[in-house]
Amino acid sequence: MKKTLILFLLIISFLFAKDDYSEMSTQELIAIMGYVKAENKNKFVRELKSRISTMSASEKSSYENNLPKLKK
């Protein structure tokens, strides 16, 4: 329950933060997939795709599981 609340608050804080995705960690980017505003989606996707080659196995798994959220 605590982790869910913390993750929710983290996501909310990123939604209201400056849209500079290069300063976010890969885990943070994966966590906010599906919550990015439409006008920022291209910039977000570009940053996320640039990190695919350096993702760990668990990050790639999370990324692939969250891909359907990006297409909404």
N, C-alpha and C positions, 0 to 999 in steps of 0.2 A: 504494500500500500504506500509506504514511504517513497519507494523508488518511482512508483507511478506518479505520485504527486510532484516529485522533484523533476521528473522528465516533462510533465505537463507544464510546470512553471518555466523550465528551460526553453521549451518550444514557444511559449507565449512571449518570453523575453526576446527571443530571436525574431519573432514576427514584428516587434516594435523597434527593433534595433536597426542601425544603419545597414543598408544592403550591400555590404562589402564581404562577399563570401570567401575571398582569399585569406582572410584572417581567421576563419573558422576551421576547426579540426574536421577531419573526414567523418568522424563519428557524429559530430554536430550536424554536418550537412545531410548525412543519411537520416538523422532523427527528424529533420524538418521537411523531408521530401513529402510533397502533397500539401504543405502549408504555405508555400511561397506564392506571393501575389502573381497574377498573370503577367503583369508588365515587367516583372523581374525574372520570369521563368527562364528566358533564354540565357541570361547571364549566369543564373544558378546552374542550369544544365551544363553549360560550357565549363564551369569550374569543377563540377562533379565529374564530368567525363575526363578532364585533365588529370584527375587523381586515380582513375581506375587502375593504371599500371602499377601504382605503388600501394594499393590496398592489400591488407592481409586477407587470409581466407575467410575469417569471420566477418570482416567488413564487406567483402564481396558478396557473401551470403546475405547479409542484411540489405545491401544495396539491391540485389536481385529480388529479394522479397518485397521491397518497397517500390520497385519500378512501376507497378500498376497505379500507385498513388500519383505519380508524376503525370500520367496520361489523362487524369481527370480534368 
